[in-house]
């Protein structure tokens, strides 16, 4: 009986991991918690929203999706991207812009869209603590 329960638990775990797998910053992650508990954690439509927690594996430390995005672009182009995608241009220094997405933004889709418009990949901030950077 114990073996059967263990086997069912492992099967359930593997199903939930594959259903909640996403790719951010070119690396695969598992969504371990959503910012909105009413949102389902299954299927391709789930996305990854600002405030969600992701991890490399179910055993690793969860990382919080902050909504901060580093973009290599001119200041004018970064400003255009911010306006086009409903982002805030927080700062700009030496060719790198810090953009901020609001809660509820699907950052996985946003990352794909931004990467199609830019020559260099964007970098989504994944914070190991439950705090937003100051």
N, C-alpha and C positions, 0 to 999 in steps of 0.2 A: 504494500500500500504506500509506504514512504517513497519507494522508487517511482511509482506512478505519479504521485503528487509532485515530486521533484521534476519528473519529465514534463508534466503539464506546465509547471512554473517556468521551466526553461523555454518551452515552446511559446508560452505567452510573452515572455521577455523578448525573445527573438522577433516575434511578430510586432510588438510595440516599438522596438528599436528600428526595424526597417520602415515602419509606417511613419515614424517621427524623425527620419534622417534628413539632414539638409547639408548643403555645402555653403560655407561662408569663408571668404578670404582664401579660396582655393583648397580648403580642408573640409573633410566630412565631420559633421557633428550630429549628436543626438539631442533632440529637444527634450529636456528633462522636466521643465515646468513652464507654464505660460503665464504671462502677466494678467490675463483675463481668464479666470477659472471657468467661465461659461463657454470658452472656446474649446473646440475639440482638438485633441492632440493626435489626430490620425489623418492620413491621406495627404495627397499632393497640395490640396487647397489650403492646408493649414498655414503655410508660410512661417516666417519668423518675424515677430513684432518687437518693437522697442520694449524692453522690460522682460522679455522672455529669458529663460536660462537654458544654455546649451552646454554640452560636455563632449569631449573626445570619445568617451565611453561612459557606460552607466556607473562605473566605479571611479571615474576621475572627478576632480573638483569642478562644480558648475561655474560657468562664466555668464555674466549678465550682458545682454545686448543693450548697449547704452544709447544708441542712436547717433553717436559721434562718428563721422566719416572723414577720413583724410583723403584729399584729392590733389594730384599734381596737375596744375593747370594755371593759366594766367588768371589774374584777379578778375578780369572782365568775364572770362569764360566760367570761372567758379560762380560768379554772381548770376550769370545766365542760367547755369545748372540749378542753382538754389531756387531761383524764381520758377523755372520750368517744373521742378519736382516738389515744390512746396517745402523747401528746406530753409533753414536759417544759415547765413554766412556768419560764423562766429568770429573767425580771425583768418588773416592771411599773412604769411611770412615766407619770403624767398621761394616763391613758386609752389608752395603747399597751402591749400585752403582747408580749414576745419569747418565742415558743414554739420548741421544738427537736424536730425529727423525728429518729429514729434511722436509721442506715444500713439500706438495704433498703426504706425507705418510699417508695411511689410518690407523689412530691410533686405530680405533675400531677393525679392523682385527689383527693388531699388538698386541693389548692387549690380545685378545683371544689366539693367538699363544704363547705369552710369559707365560700366565697363565697355559697353558698346559704343559710347560716345567719346571715350578717352583713349589715348595711346598707352597709358600706364594703368595698371589695376588700382582700384580704390582699396582702402583698408578700413574695414568696419571695426570699431573698438569693441572688444569683448573683455569686460572687467571681471577679475576673479573675486571681487567683493560685491556685496549688495549695496554699494554706494556709487553714486554718480561722481565723476571727476569734478573738481571745483575750478 
